[in-house]
Amino acid sequence: MSEASDRNPLVVGVLQEATDDFVVAFTSSVGFDQRMYRQDIRGSIAHANMLGRVGVLTDEEVQRIVSGLQTIHKEIDEGKFQWSETLEDVHMNIESRLTALIGDTGKKLHTGRSRNDQVATDIRLYLRDELDAIEESMTQLLTGLVNLAEKHTHSIMPGYTHLQPAQPVTFGHHMLAWFEMLYRDRARLRDCRVRVNQLPLGAAALAGSTFPLDRESVADELGFDGVCENSLDAVSDRDFAIEFTAVASLTMTHFSRWCEELVLWASQQFNFVNLPDRFCTGSSIMPQKKNPDVPELIRGKTGRVNGHLVSLLTLMKSQPLAYNKDNQEDKEPLFDAIDTLKGSLTALNGLIPSIEPNRENMAAAAINGFTTATDLADYLVKRGLPFRDAHHAVGAAVSHAVDAGKHLHELSLDHGHRRGRGK
Ligand code: ARG
């Protein structure tokens, strides 16, 4: 058991007994939610300013609170802040330090507010900041893909279905398929931001507040598009985090497809692209190895983000209204989904512009795979043959070419025609 002196003074209330040491550690979130300190302080300053505007705090009190919070911001920035597990989370660590710094005025900051609407506000602010950074990174990647595609509007490669050579395409066309996937992901991300950017503050614990809070002005100050309309919903739902993680999962799933292709293309067997050495690693035993670790890792990291989506959905499932401590479990999956997506974007932004396609090998692979067979059948149709017959004739021509060890274009017209009719 903890000594009484170790207790968190901000939550003692009705509790007679000191919280068990294990429970303190088990319920604490400060180890992972301290990364939201900027947003927590921004939200607190906006809340204090509003309490001043509506006459709940005096101007002098607001000024003391704001300058205390700014001092704390600086202390944390500089690594001088003492985080305490006993104070449970980022919110109470900062509030407790505020009172230590400015005295009793610090105890007035939490008027008309609960950690429930505070944490929901912090997560939304945090996610919004990250969404903006992610969107920028996605835009950079989209530009990189267009630039790469533009250089290769005439670089022929085999297009595949079932991973069998199917029809010739250009490398540029292939890059633009990746572009389209990411372009939709970016649109989904922007759409998700609309629902993230609503202010929960003012909902307090769950039922709103008896103080004349001016929520719209807080929303304005913090750059929210509006306020969450229902107080129970505001403090309890994490659908905005689930939605983001769903977009992140889908984006990572798209990345895993591109990365799978890069791994294949960089193999000795395909030899379609050279990946820059600085994005590859060697082997500790096989000196000849150049391993495409970065695309492999991105492919692998897709699994953890998909896992986070399932974690968040399951965390939310069946929760009664309103806030439940379960929701503290939203942060680690959300943060890791953000970090993983950002890291993968940074890697791809480094990789994509320096990809060197091997044009000769790609063109040779297109020819070796008889990828023009469909075009030949179309040609015969244009010369008057029904498509099924043309398909049959070209199939025969391909078999003949395989037997003769030739490419389709090396056969005479007469050859293919005669065999096709003969069967
Ligand atoms: N650390 C908590 C969380 O992340 C903050 C809200 C706590 N609220 C409460 N009523 N215990 O959700």
Boltz pocket constraint, residues with backbone or C-beta under 6 A from the ligand:
constraints:
  - pocket:
      binder: B
      contacts: [[A, 27], [A, 29], [A, 33], [A, 88], [A, 89], [A, 115], [A, 116], [A, 119], [A, 323], [A, 324], [A, 325], [A, 327], [A, 328], [A, 329]]
      max_distance: 6.0
